[in-house]
Amino acid sequence: MFKDGSNCRFFDSVGCFVQGLTSLFVYCLFIYIVRNASAWLWFFCDRRHKLDNPADRDLVSWHITIVTLFVMQLIDHILQYSLVALDLDYVVRRRLFYFSRLFSIGIFIVSVVALHSLRGCSFSRYSRAIVYVLLPISTTTLIQLVLRGYLDIEVFRPWHRLVACISQLAYPIIIFSFIASQLYADFKQRASRRAAQ
């Protein structure tokens, strides 16, 4: 299936395109969150404000995950481009590249868990889904670290790119599903208010 390398190049192209769109989407969301942060900062950071409503817990959990995802992607992109430009042997660069990817995924998961526990907020299903999307990509990255970094075997590269493309497509779907559910809940609430009047 991947013997000639054309599918691998296709997944490389699609992966770069999708990663760029996902990054742009997450950056725009981050700017939106920061723009509205002054009004909502007490709600997200102040532990005195109890999260009794499941919708409030989902909202706080989603914002924690989005901000952490933005910071992770920003640091990861800077780190990856810096590693590619290093004047090192290509095998050492590969090892550093895959190890830094694993490290950034691990730091993201630890940060999301720590921020949720600091806020006293349980995980929403959307935050949990984003963490679950990271598990296959971290597994394939570990396999790539061993195969490409230490054994210099290229056989798993197309499958790694395929998993990376799927995970990059899953991020916006999960984020949009939360936004769509919030809009639907607002619509239902407004419709019930109109019916009560």
Summary of the structure (lengths in Angstrom):
residues: 197
radius of gyration: 19.8
end to end distance: 62.7
largest distance: 72.2
contacts: 536
relative contact order: 0.12
helix: 84%
strand: 0%
